[in-house]
Amino acid sequence: MAYVSIEVEEAVRDRLAILAAEKGTTIARLIGDFAARTPTEGERAGRTARTPAGLRAEPGAARRTGRGRRTGRGRRTPN
């Protein structure tokens, strides 16, 4: 494990301490969990690039192409 020191406003530190206590963890683990689950810009770009191909591969993922809007009774009315 590496040691990192950051400087934050006192109110931010206090809030992090409260959040960590509510979750039964430490500020370090709270920040580590955030970093682990938050995608980087490169990861988001990769997901975006893969999304259209993934949607085409899934049977129910195609969008409807019909015109008009649904009335709630299954009929369509002009826009």
DRENPA-185895 format. One record per atom (N, C-alpha, C, O): atom name; z, y, x; residue number from 1. Coordinates in steps of 0.05 Angstrom, whole numbers. Atoms other than C-alpha are relative to their C-alpha. Layout:
BEGIN
<atom><name>CA</name><up>Z</up><north>Y</north><east>X</east><resi>NUM</resi></atom>
...
END
This chain:
BEGIN
<atom><name>N</name><up>0</up><north>-23</north><east>17</east><resi>1</resi></atom>
<atom><name>CA</name><up>0</up><north>0</north><east>0</east><resi>1</resi></atom>
<atom><name>C</name><up>0</up><north>25</north><east>18</east><resi>1</resi></atom>
<atom><name>O</name><up>13</up><north>25</north><east>39</east><resi>1</resi></atom>
<atom><name>N</name><up>2</up><north>-25</north><east>-16</east><resi>2</resi></atom>
<atom><name>CA</name><up>-16</up><north>70</north><east>25</east><resi>2</resi></atom>
<atom><name>C</name><up>19</up><north>21</north><east>-12</east><resi>2</resi></atom>
<atom><name>O</name><up>25</up><north>21</north><east>-36</east><resi>2</resi></atom>
<atom><name>N</name><up>-17</up><north>-21</north><east>9</east><resi>3</resi></atom>
<atom><name>CA</name><up>28</up><north>131</north><east>20</east><resi>3</resi></atom>
<atom><name>C</name><up>-17</up><north>25</north><east>-3</east><resi>3</resi></atom>
<atom><name>O</name><up>-32</up><north>32</north><east>16</east><resi>3</resi></atom>
<atom><name>N</name><up>15</up><north>-24</north><east>5</east><resi>4</resi></atom>
<atom><name>CA</name><up>-2</up><north>194</north><east>-11</east><resi>4</resi></atom>
<atom><name>C</name><up>20</up><north>21</north><east>-12</east><resi>4</resi></atom>
<atom><name>O</name><up>37</up><north>14</north><east>-28</east><resi>4</resi></atom>
<atom><name>N</name><up>-17</up><north>-21</north><east>11</east><resi>5</resi></atom>
<atom><name>CA</name><up>33</up><north>260</north><east>-24</east><resi>5</resi></atom>
<atom><name>C</name><up>-18</up><north>21</north><east>-13</east><resi>5</resi></atom>
<atom><name>O</name><up>-37</up><north>30</north><east>0</east><resi>5</resi></atom>
<atom><name>N</name><up>16</up><north>-21</north><east>14</east><resi>6</resi></atom>
<atom><name>CA</name><up>5</up><north>309</north><east>-75</east><resi>6</resi></atom>
<atom><name>C</name><up>19</up><north>22</north><east>-10</east><resi>6</resi></atom>
<atom><name>O</name><up>43</up><north>17</north><east>-14</east><resi>6</resi></atom>
<atom><name>N</name><up>-16</up><north>-23</north><east>10</east><resi>7</resi></atom>
<atom><name>CA</name><up>29</up><north>377</north><east>-97</east><resi>7</resi></atom>
<atom><name>C</name><up>-10</up><north>7</north><east>-28</east><resi>7</resi></atom>
<atom><name>O</name><up>-33</up><north>13</north><east>-32</east><resi>7</resi></atom>
<atom><name>N</name><up>6</up><north>-7</north><east>28</east><resi>8</resi></atom>
<atom><name>CA</name><up>31</up><north>390</north><east>-172</east><resi>8</resi></atom>
<atom><name>C</name><up>21</up><north>20</north><east>-10</east><resi>8</resi></atom>
<atom><name>O</name><up>43</up><north>22</north><east>1</east><resi>8</resi></atom>
<atom><name>N</name><up>-19</up><north>-18</north><east>13</east><resi>9</resi></atom>
<atom><name>CA</name><up>64</up><north>442</north><east>-216</east><resi>9</resi></atom>
<atom><name>C</name><up>25</up><north>-17</north><east>-9</east><resi>9</resi></atom>
<atom><name>O</name><up>22</up><north>-40</north><east>-15</east><resi>9</resi></atom>
<atom><name>N</name><up>-25</up><north>13</north><east>8</east><resi>10</resi></atom>
<atom><name>CA</name><up>136</up><north>425</north><east>-233</east><resi>10</resi></atom>
<atom><name>C</name><up>-2</up><north>-12</north><east>-28</east><resi>10</resi></atom>
<atom><name>O</name><up>8</up><north>-34</north><east>-33</east><resi>10</resi></atom>
<atom><name>N</name><up>3</up><north>9</north><east>28</east><resi>11</resi></atom>
<atom><name>CA</name><up>118</up><north>418</north><east>-307</east><resi>11</resi></atom>
<atom><name>C</name><up>-17</up><north>-26</north><east>0</east><resi>11</resi></atom>
<atom><name>O</name><up>-12</up><north>-44</north><east>-17</east><resi>11</resi></atom>
<atom><name>N</name><up>17</up><north>24</north><east>-1</east><resi>12</resi></atom>
<atom><name>CA</name><up>64</up><north>367</north><east>-289</east><resi>12</resi></atom>
<atom><name>C</name><up>16</up><north>-24</north><east>11</east><resi>12</resi></atom>
<atom><name>O</name><up>15</up><north>-46</north><east>0</east><resi>12</resi></atom>
<atom><name>N</name><up>-17</up><north>21</north><east>-11</east><resi>13</resi></atom>
<atom><name>CA</name><up>113</up><north>327</north><east>-247</east><resi>13</resi></atom>
<atom><name>C</name><up>20</up><north>-10</north><east>-21</east><resi>13</resi></atom>
<atom><name>O</name><up>24</up><north>-34</north><east>-24</east><resi>13</resi></atom>
<atom><name>N</name><up>-19</up><north>8</north><east>21</east><resi>14</resi></atom>
<atom><name>CA</name><up>164</up><north>328</north><east>-304</east><resi>14</resi></atom>
<atom><name>C</name><up>-14</up><north>-16</north><east>-22</east><resi>14</resi></atom>
<atom><name>O</name><up>-2</up><north>-36</north><east>-32</east><resi>14</resi></atom>
<atom><name>N</name><up>15</up><north>15</north><east>21</east><resi>15</resi></atom>
<atom><name>CA</name><up>111</up><north>305</north><east>-354</east><resi>15</resi></atom>
<atom><name>C</name><up>-7</up><north>-28</north><east>10</east><resi>15</resi></atom>
<atom><name>O</name><up>-4</up><north>-47</north><east>-5</east><resi>15</resi></atom>
<atom><name>N</name><up>6</up><north>26</north><east>-11</east><resi>16</resi></atom>
<atom><name>CA</name><up>89</up><north>249</north><east>-308</east><resi>16</resi></atom>
<atom><name>C</name><up>25</up><north>-18</north><east>0</east><resi>16</resi></atom>
<atom><name>O</name><up>23</up><north>-42</north><east>-6</east><resi>16</resi></atom>
<atom><name>N</name><up>-24</up><north>15</north><east>-1</east><resi>17</resi></atom>
<atom><name>CA</name><up>161</up><north>227</north><east>-301</east><resi>17</resi></atom>
<atom><name>C</name><up>7</up><north>-10</north><east>-28</east><resi>17</resi></atom>
<atom><name>O</name><up>16</up><north>-33</north><east>-31</east><resi>17</resi></atom>
<atom><name>N</name><up>-5</up><north>8</north><east>28</east><resi>18</resi></atom>
<atom><name>CA</name><up>170</up><north>226</north><east>-377</east><resi>18</resi></atom>
<atom><name>C</name><up>-19</up><north>-23</north><east>-8</east><resi>18</resi></atom>
<atom><name>O</name><up>-10</up><north>-43</north><east>-20</east><resi>18</resi></atom>
<atom><name>N</name><up>20</up><north>20</north><east>7</east><resi>19</resi></atom>
<atom><name>CA</name><up>105</up><north>187</north><east>-387</east><resi>19</resi></atom>
<atom><name>C</name><up>6</up><north>-27</north><east>13</east><resi>19</resi></atom>
<atom><name>O</name><up>5</up><north>-48</north><east>1</east><resi>19</resi></atom>
<atom><name>N</name><up>-6</up><north>24</north><east>-15</east><resi>20</resi></atom>
<atom><name>CA</name><up>124</up><north>137</north><east>-334</east><resi>20</resi></atom>
<atom><name>C</name><up>25</up><north>-14</north><east>-11</east><resi>20</resi></atom>
<atom><name>O</name><up>25</up><north>-38</north><east>-15</east><resi>20</resi></atom>
<atom><name>N</name><up>-24</up><north>12</north><east>11</east><resi>21</resi></atom>
<atom><name>CA</name><up>194</up><north>127</north><east>-362</east><resi>21</resi></atom>
<atom><name>C</name><up>-5</up><north>-13</north><east>-27</east><resi>21</resi></atom>
<atom><name>O</name><up>6</up><north>-34</north><east>-33</east><resi>21</resi></atom>
<atom><name>N</name><up>7</up><north>11</north><east>26</east><resi>22</resi></atom>
<atom><name>CA</name><up>166</up><north>117</north><east>-432</east><resi>22</resi></atom>
<atom><name>C</name><up>-14</up><north>-27</north><east>2</east><resi>22</resi></atom>
<atom><name>O</name><up>-12</up><north>-44</north><east>-16</east><resi>22</resi></atom>
<atom><name>N</name><up>15</up><north>25</north><east>-4</east><resi>23</resi></atom>
<atom><name>CA</name><up>121</up><north>62</north><east>-405</east><resi>23</resi></atom>
<atom><name>C</name><up>16</up><north>-20</north><east>17</east><resi>23</resi></atom>
<atom><name>O</name><up>6</up><north>-42</north><east>22</east><resi>23</resi></atom>
<atom><name>N</name><up>-16</up><north>17</north><east>-17</east><resi>24</resi></atom>
<atom><name>CA</name><up>176</up><north>32</north><east>-362</east><resi>24</resi></atom>
<atom><name>C</name><up>-12</up><north>-5</north><east>27</east><resi>24</resi></atom>
<atom><name>O</name><up>-11</up><north>-28</north><east>38</east><resi>24</resi></atom>
<atom><name>N</name><up>13</up><north>2</north><east>-26</east><resi>25</resi></atom>
<atom><name>CA</name><up>139</up><north>45</north><east>-297</east><resi>25</resi></atom>
<atom><name>C</name><up>7</up><north>24</north><east>17</east><resi>25</resi></atom>
<atom><name>O</name><up>24</up><north>40</north><east>10</east><resi>25</resi></atom>
<atom><name>N</name><up>-4</up><north>-23</north><east>-19</east><resi>26</resi></atom>
<atom><name>CA</name><up>136</up><north>94</north><east>-239</east><resi>26</resi></atom>
<atom><name>C</name><up>-23</up><north>19</north><east>-2</east><resi>26</resi></atom>
<atom><name>O</name><up>-44</up><north>12</north><east>-13</east><resi>26</resi></atom>
<atom><name>N</name><up>22</up><north>-19</north><east>-1</east><resi>27</resi></atom>
<atom><name>CA</name><up>94</up><north>156</north><east>-230</east><resi>27</resi></atom>
<atom><name>C</name><up>-23</up><north>-11</north><east>17</east><resi>27</resi></atom>
<atom><name>O</name><up>-46</up><north>-9</north><east>9</east><resi>27</resi></atom>
<atom><name>N</name><up>21</up><north>11</north><east>-17</east><resi>28</resi></atom>
<atom><name>CA</name><up>57</up><north>121</north><east>-174</east><resi>28</resi></atom>
<atom><name>C</name><up>-16</up><north>-21</north><east>-15</east><resi>28</resi></atom>
<atom><name>O</name><up>-41</up><north>-21</north><east>-13</east><resi>28</resi></atom>
<atom><name>N</name><up>14</up><north>20</north><east>15</east><resi>29</resi></atom>
<atom><name>CA</name><up>40</up><north>62</north><east>-219</east><resi>29</resi></atom>
<atom><name>C</name><up>-16</up><north>12</north><east>-23</east><resi>29</resi></atom>
<atom><name>O</name><up>-38</up><north>4</north><east>-28</east><resi>29</resi></atom>
<atom><name>N</name><up>14</up><north>-14</north><east>21</east><resi>30</resi></atom>
<atom><name>CA</name><up>21</up><north>108</north><east>-276</east><resi>30</resi></atom>
<atom><name>C</name><up>-26</up><north>12</north><east>10</east><resi>30</resi></atom>
<atom><name>O</name><up>-47</up><north>9</north><east>-3</east><resi>30</resi></atom>
<atom><name>N</name><up>24</up><north>-12</north><east>-11</east><resi>31</resi></atom>
<atom><name>CA</name><up>-28</up><north>145</north><east>-232</east><resi>31</resi></atom>
<atom><name>C</name><up>-19</up><north>-22</north><east>10</east><resi>31</resi></atom>
<atom><name>O</name><up>-44</up><north>-19</north><east>6</east><resi>31</resi></atom>
<atom><name>N</name><up>16</up><north>22</north><east>-9</east><resi>32</resi></atom>
<atom><name>CA</name><up>-53</up><north>80</north><east>-202</east><resi>32</resi></atom>
<atom><name>C</name><up>-15</up><north>-13</north><east>-23</east><resi>32</resi></atom>
<atom><name>O</name><up>-39</up><north>-20</north><east>-21</east><resi>32</resi></atom>
<atom><name>N</name><up>12</up><north>12</north><east>24</east><resi>33</resi></atom>
<atom><name>CA</name><up>-66</up><north>51</north><east>-272</east><resi>33</resi></atom>
<atom><name>C</name><up>-23</up><north>19</north><east>-10</east><resi>33</resi></atom>
<atom><name>O</name><up>-44</up><north>9</north><east>-18</east><resi>33</resi></atom>
<atom><name>N</name><up>20</up><north>-19</north><east>9</east><resi>34</resi></atom>
<atom><name>CA</name><up>-103</up><north>115</north><east>-291</east><resi>34</resi></atom>
<atom><name>C</name><up>-25</up><north>-2</north><east>18</east><resi>34</resi></atom>
<atom><name>O</name><up>-48</up><north>-3</north><east>7</east><resi>34</resi></atom>
<atom><name>N</name><up>23</up><north>1</north><east>-18</east><resi>35</resi></atom>
<atom><name>CA</name><up>-147</up><north>111</north><east>-229</east><resi>35</resi></atom>
<atom><name>C</name><up>-15</up><north>-26</north><east>-3</east><resi>35</resi></atom>
<atom><name>O</name><up>-40</up><north>-27</north><east>-1</east><resi>35</resi></atom>
<atom><name>N</name><up>13</up><north>26</north><east>3</east><resi>36</resi></atom>
<atom><name>CA</name><up>-161</up><north>37</north><east>-240</east><resi>36</resi></atom>
<atom><name>C</name><up>-17</up><north>-2</north><east>-26</east><resi>36</resi></atom>
<atom><name>O</name><up>-38</up><north>-15</north><east>-26</east><resi>36</resi></atom>
<atom><name>N</name><up>15</up><north>2</north><east>25</east><resi>37</resi></atom>
<atom><name>CA</name><up>-185</up><north>46</north><east>-312</east><resi>37</resi></atom>
<atom><name>C</name><up>-20</up><north>22</north><east>-5</east><resi>37</resi></atom>
<atom><name>O</name><up>-35</up><north>21</north><east>-24</east><resi>37</resi></atom>
<atom><name>N</name><up>18</up><north>-23</north><east>4</east><resi>38</resi></atom>
<atom><name>CA</name><up>-223</up><north>112</north><east>-304</east><resi>38</resi></atom>
<atom><name>C</name><up>-24</up><north>-4</north><east>18</east><resi>38</resi></atom>
<atom><name>O</name><up>-22</up><north>-5</north><east>42</east><resi>38</resi></atom>
<atom><name>N</name><up>24</up><north>5</north><east>-16</east><resi>39</resi></atom>
<atom><name>CA</name><up>-295</up><north>100</north><east>-282</east><resi>39</resi></atom>
<atom><name>C</name><up>-8</up><north>25</north><east>16</east><resi>39</resi></atom>
<atom><name>O</name><up>-5</up><north>47</north><east>7</east><resi>39</resi></atom>
<atom><name>N</name><up>11</up><north>-21</north><east>-16</east><resi>40</resi></atom>
<atom><name>CA</name><up>-325</up><north>141</north><east>-226</east><resi>40</resi></atom>
<atom><name>C</name><up>-26</up><north>9</north><east>-11</east><resi>40</resi></atom>
<atom><name>O</name><up>-38</up><north>-4</north><east>-29</east><resi>40</resi></atom>
<atom><name>N</name><up>27</up><north>-10</north><east>9</east><resi>41</resi></atom>
<atom><name>CA</name><up>-388</up><north>182</north><east>-237</east><resi>41</resi></atom>
<atom><name>C</name><up>-21</up><north>-21</north><east>6</east><resi>41</resi></atom>
<atom><name>O</name><up>-38</up><north>-25</north><east>-11</east><resi>41</resi></atom>
<atom><name>N</name><up>20</up><north>20</north><east>-6</east><resi>42</resi></atom>
<atom><name>CA</name><up>-428</up><north>128</north><east>-202</east><resi>42</resi></atom>
<atom><name>C</name><up>2</up><north>-24</north><east>-19</east><resi>42</resi></atom>
<atom><name>O</name><up>-18</up><north>-35</north><east>-27</east><resi>42</resi></atom>
<atom><name>N</name><up>-4</up><north>22</north><east>19</east><resi>43</resi></atom>
<atom><name>CA</name><up>-398</up><north>74</north><east>-247</east><resi>43</resi></atom>
<atom><name>C</name><up>-10</up><north>7</north><east>-27</east><resi>43</resi></atom>
<atom><name>O</name><up>-23</up><north>-10</north><east>-41</east><resi>43</resi></atom>
<atom><name>N</name><up>11</up><north>-9</north><east>26</east><resi>44</resi></atom>
<atom><name>CA</name><up>-414</up><north>115</north><east>-309</east><resi>44</resi></atom>
<atom><name>C</name><up>-30</up><north>0</north><east>0</east><resi>44</resi></atom>
<atom><name>O</name><up>-42</up><north>-8</north><east>-20</east><resi>44</resi></atom>
<atom><name>N</name><up>29</up><north>-1</north><east>-2</east><resi>45</resi></atom>
<atom><name>CA</name><up>-485</up><north>125</north><east>-286</east><resi>45</resi></atom>
<atom><name>C</name><up>-11</up><north>-28</north><east>-1</east><resi>45</resi></atom>
<atom><name>O</name><up>-32</up><north>-33</north><east>-14</east><resi>45</resi></atom>
<atom><name>N</name><up>10</up><north>28</north><east>1</east><resi>46</resi></atom>
<atom><name>CA</name><up>-493</up><north>50</north><east>-275</east><resi>46</resi></atom>
<atom><name>C</name><up>2</up><north>-11</north><east>-27</east><resi>46</resi></atom>
<atom><name>O</name><up>-16</up><north>-26</north><east>-36</east><resi>46</resi></atom>
<atom><name>N</name><up>-3</up><north>10</north><east>27</east><resi>47</resi></atom>
<atom><name>CA</name><up>-467</up><north>35</north><east>-344</east><resi>47</resi></atom>
<atom><name>C</name><up>-21</up><north>12</north><east>-18</east><resi>47</resi></atom>
<atom><name>O</name><up>-33</up><north>-2</north><east>-34</east><resi>47</resi></atom>
<atom><name>N</name><up>21</up><north>-13</north><east>16</east><resi>48</resi></atom>
<atom><name>CA</name><up>-514</up><north>86</north><east>-375</east><resi>48</resi></atom>
<atom><name>C</name><up>-27</up><north>-12</north><east>5</east><resi>48</resi></atom>
<atom><name>O</name><up>-43</up><north>-16</north><east>-13</east><resi>48</resi></atom>
<atom><name>N</name><up>26</up><north>11</north><east>-6</east><resi>49</resi></atom>
<atom><name>CA</name><up>-573</up><north>57</north><east>-338</east><resi>49</resi></atom>
<atom><name>C</name><up>-3</up><north>-28</north><east>-11</east><resi>49</resi></atom>
<atom><name>O</name><up>-25</up><north>-36</north><east>-18</east><resi>49</resi></atom>
<atom><name>N</name><up>1</up><north>27</north><east>11</east><resi>50</resi></atom>
<atom><name>CA</name><up>-555</up><north>-13</north><east>-363</east><resi>50</resi></atom>
<atom><name>C</name><up>1</up><north>-1</north><east>-30</east><resi>50</resi></atom>
<atom><name>O</name><up>-7</up><north>-21</north><east>-42</east><resi>50</resi></atom>
<atom><name>N</name><up>-5</up><north>1</north><east>29</east><resi>51</resi></atom>
<atom><name>CA</name><up>-540</up><north>6</north><east>-435</east><resi>51</resi></atom>
<atom><name>C</name><up>-25</up><north>-6</north><east>-16</east><resi>51</resi></atom>
<atom><name>O</name><up>-23</up><north>-24</north><east>-33</east><resi>51</resi></atom>
<atom><name>N</name><up>23</up><north>6</north><east>17</east><resi>52</resi></atom>
<atom><name>CA</name><up>-610</up><north>8</north><east>-465</east><resi>52</resi></atom>
<atom><name>C</name><up>-9</up><north>-29</north><east>2</east><resi>52</resi></atom>
<atom><name>O</name><up>-16</up><north>-42</north><east>-18</east><resi>52</resi></atom>
<atom><name>N</name><up>8</up><north>27</north><east>-3</east><resi>53</resi></atom>
<atom><name>CA</name><up>-627</up><north>-60</north><east>-436</east><resi>53</resi></atom>
<atom><name>C</name><up>20</up><north>-19</north><east>-14</east><resi>53</resi></atom>
<atom><name>O</name><up>12</up><north>-38</north><east>-27</east><resi>53</resi></atom>
<atom><name>N</name><up>-20</up><north>16</north><east>13</east><resi>54</resi></atom>
<atom><name>CA</name><up>-562</up><north>-89</north><east>-462</east><resi>54</resi></atom>
<atom><name>C</name><up>-2</up><north>1</north><east>-30</east><resi>54</resi></atom>
<atom><name>O</name><up>1</up><north>-19</north><east>-43</east><resi>54</resi></atom>
<atom><name>N</name><up>3</up><north>-2</north><east>29</east><resi>55</resi></atom>
<atom><name>CA</name><up>-574</up><north>-62</north><east>-532</east><resi>55</resi></atom>
<atom><name>C</name><up>-24</up><north>-15</north><east>-9</east><resi>55</resi></atom>
<atom><name>O</name><up>-23</up><north>-28</north><east>-31</east><resi>55</resi></atom>
<atom><name>N</name><up>23</up><north>15</north><east>8</east><resi>56</resi></atom>
<atom><name>CA</name><up>-643</up><north>-92</north><east>-534</east><resi>56</resi></atom>
<atom><name>C</name><up>5</up><north>-30</north><east>0</east><resi>56</resi></atom>
<atom><name>O</name><up>-7</up><north>-45</north><east>-15</east><resi>56</resi></atom>
<atom><name>N</name><up>-6</up><north>29</north><east>-2</east><resi>57</resi></atom>
<atom><name>CA</name><up>-615</up><north>-159</north><east>-514</east><resi>57</resi></atom>
<atom><name>C</name><up>18</up><north>-11</north><east>-22</east><resi>57</resi></atom>
<atom><name>O</name><up>19</up><north>-35</north><east>-27</east><resi>57</resi></atom>
<atom><name>N</name><up>-18</up><north>8</north><east>21</east><resi>58</resi></atom>
<atom><name>CA</name><up>-564</up><north>-160</north><east>-570</east><resi>58</resi></atom>
<atom><name>C</name><up>-14</up><north>0</north><east>-27</east><resi>58</resi></atom>
<atom><name>O</name><up>-26</up><north>21</north><east>-35</east><resi>58</resi></atom>
<atom><name>N</name><up>16</up><north>2</north><east>25</east><resi>59</resi></atom>
<atom><name>CA</name><up>-594</up><north>-184</north><east>-637</east><resi>59</resi></atom>
<atom><name>C</name><up>7</up><north>22</north><east>-21</east><resi>59</resi></atom>
<atom><name>O</name><up>-12</up><north>33</north><east>-32</east><resi>59</resi></atom>
<atom><name>N</name><up>-7</up><north>-19</north><east>21</east><resi>60</resi></atom>
<atom><name>CA</name><up>-556</up><north>-137</north><east>-684</east><resi>60</resi></atom>
<atom><name>C</name><up>1</up><north>29</north><east>9</east><resi>60</resi></atom>
<atom><name>O</name><up>10</up><north>46</north><east>-6</east><resi>60</resi></atom>
<atom><name>N</name><up>-4</up><north>-26</north><east>-11</east><resi>61</resi></atom>
<atom><name>CA</name><up>-560</up><north>-76</north><east>-640</east><resi>61</resi></atom>
<atom><name>C</name><up>-23</up><north>19</north><east>-6</east><resi>61</resi></atom>
<atom><name>O</name><up>-21</up><north>43</north><east>0</east><resi>61</resi></atom>
<atom><name>N</name><up>23</up><north>-18</north><east>5</east><resi>62</resi></atom>
<atom><name>CA</name><up>-628</up><north>-49</north><east>-661</east><resi>62</resi></atom>
<atom><name>C</name><up>6</up><north>21</north><east>-22</east><resi>62</resi></atom>
<atom><name>O</name><up>21</up><north>15</north><east>-41</east><resi>62</resi></atom>
<atom><name>N</name><up>-5</up><north>-21</north><east>20</east><resi>63</resi></atom>
<atom><name>CA</name><up>-627</up><north>17</north><east>-699</east><resi>63</resi></atom>
<atom><name>C</name><up>-19</up><north>-3</north><east>-23</east><resi>63</resi></atom>
<atom><name>O</name><up>-41</up><north>-13</north><east>-20</east><resi>63</resi></atom>
<atom><name>N</name><up>18</up><north>-1</north><east>23</east><resi>64</resi></atom>
<atom><name>CA</name><up>-655</up><north>24</north><east>-768</east><resi>64</resi></atom>
<atom><name>C</name><up>-20</up><north>22</north><east>4</east><resi>64</resi></atom>
<atom><name>O</name><up>-14</up><north>43</north><east>15</east><resi>64</resi></atom>
<atom><name>N</name><up>21</up><north>-20</north><east>-4</east><resi>65</resi></atom>
<atom><name>CA</name><up>-721</up><north>61</north><east>-769</east><resi>65</resi></atom>
<atom><name>C</name><up>-9</up><north>11</north><east>-27</east><resi>65</resi></atom>
<atom><name>O</name><up>-28</up><north>26</north><east>-28</east><resi>65</resi></atom>
<atom><name>N</name><up>9</up><north>-9</north><east>26</east><resi>66</resi></atom>
<atom><name>CA</name><up>-726</up><north>73</north><east>-844</east><resi>66</resi></atom>
<atom><name>C</name><up>4</up><north>30</north><east>-3</east><resi>66</resi></atom>
<atom><name>O</name><up>20</up><north>43</north><east>10</east><resi>66</resi></atom>
<atom><name>N</name><up>-2</up><north>-29</north><east>4</east><resi>67</resi></atom>
<atom><name>CA</name><up>-736</up><north>143</north><east>-870</east><resi>67</resi></atom>
<atom><name>C</name><up>20</up><north>5</north><east>-23</east><resi>67</resi></atom>
<atom><name>O</name><up>26</up><north>-13</north><east>-39</east><resi>67</resi></atom>
<atom><name>N</name><up>-18</up><north>-8</north><east>21</east><resi>68</resi></atom>
<atom><name>CA</name><up>-688</up><north>180</north><east>-916</east><resi>68</resi></atom>
<atom><name>C</name><up>28</up><north>-7</north><east>7</east><resi>68</resi></atom>
<atom><name>O</name><up>35</up><north>-16</north><east>29</east><resi>68</resi></atom>
<atom><name>N</name><up>-28</up><north>7</north><east>-4</east><resi>69</resi></atom>
<atom><name>CA</name><up>-614</up><north>170</north><east>-925</east><resi>69</resi></atom>
<atom><name>C</name><up>9</up><north>-19</north><east>-21</east><resi>69</resi></atom>
<atom><name>O</name><up>-3</up><north>-20</north><east>-43</east><resi>69</resi></atom>
<atom><name>N</name><up>-11</up><north>19</north><east>19</east><resi>70</resi></atom>
<atom><name>CA</name><up>-573</up><north>118</north><east>-960</east><resi>70</resi></atom>
<atom><name>C</name><up>14</up><north>16</north><east>-22</east><resi>70</resi></atom>
<atom><name>O</name><up>28</up><north>35</north><east>-17</east><resi>70</resi></atom>
<atom><name>N</name><up>-14</up><north>-13</north><east>22</east><resi>71</resi></atom>
<atom><name>CA</name><up>-548</up><north>137</north><east>-1029</east><resi>71</resi></atom>
<atom><name>C</name><up>27</up><north>-12</north><east>-5</east><resi>71</resi></atom>
<atom><name>O</name><up>43</up><north>-1</north><east>-21</east><resi>71</resi></atom>
<atom><name>N</name><up>-24</up><north>14</north><east>5</east><resi>72</resi></atom>
<atom><name>CA</name><up>-491</up><north>88</north><east>-1027</east><resi>72</resi></atom>
<atom><name>C</name><up>-4</up><north>-24</north><east>-18</east><resi>72</resi></atom>
<atom><name>O</name><up>13</up><north>-41</north><east>-21</east><resi>72</resi></atom>
<atom><name>N</name><up>6</up><north>22</north><east>18</east><resi>73</resi></atom>
<atom><name>CA</name><up>-525</up><north>40</north><east>-1075</east><resi>73</resi></atom>
<atom><name>C</name><up>-23</up><north>-17</north><east>12</east><resi>73</resi></atom>
<atom><name>O</name><up>-35</up><north>-33</north><east>-2</east><resi>73</resi></atom>
<atom><name>N</name><up>21</up><north>16</north><east>-12</east><resi>74</resi></atom>
<atom><name>CA</name><up>-574</up><north>11</north><east>-1025</east><resi>74</resi></atom>
<atom><name>C</name><up>-28</up><north>13</north><east>-2</east><resi>74</resi></atom>
<atom><name>O</name><up>-47</up><north>3</north><east>11</east><resi>74</resi></atom>
<atom><name>N</name><up>26</up><north>-13</north><east>3</east><resi>75</resi></atom>
<atom><name>CA</name><up>-630</up><north>58</north><east>-1046</east><resi>75</resi></atom>
<atom><name>C</name><up>-2</up><north>23</north><east>20</east><resi>75</resi></atom>
<atom><name>O</name><up>18</up><north>33</north><east>29</east><resi>75</resi></atom>
<atom><name>N</name><up>4</up><north>-23</north><east>-18</east><resi>76</resi></atom>
<atom><name>CA</name><up>-660</up><north>111</north><east>-1002</east><resi>76</resi></atom>
<atom><name>C</name><up>-12</up><north>23</north><east>-16</east><resi>76</resi></atom>
<atom><name>O</name><up>-28</up><north>20</north><east>-34</east><resi>76</resi></atom>
<atom><name>N</name><up>11</up><north>-24</north><east>12</east><resi>77</resi></atom>
<atom><name>CA</name><up>-674</up><north>182</north><east>-1022</east><resi>77</resi></atom>
<atom><name>C</name><up>-14</up><north>16</north><east>22</east><resi>77</resi></atom>
<atom><name>O</name><up>-7</up><north>13</north><east>45</east><resi>77</resi></atom>
<atom><name>N</name><up>13</up><north>-16</north><east>-21</east><resi>78</resi></atom>
<atom><name>CA</name><up>-721</up><north>230</north><east>-986</east><resi>78</resi></atom>
<atom><name>C</name><up>20</up><north>19</north><east>13</east><resi>78</resi></atom>
<atom><name>O</name><up>40</up><north>27</north><east>0</east><resi>78</resi></atom>
<atom><name>N</name><up>-18</up><north>-18</north><east>-15</east><resi>79</resi></atom>
<atom><name>CA</name><up>-688</up><north>274</north><east>-933</east><resi>79</resi></atom>
<atom><name>C</name><up>1</up><north>27</north><east>-13</east><resi>79</resi></atom>
<atom><name>O</name><up>15</up><north>45</north><east>-3</east><resi>79</resi></atom>
END
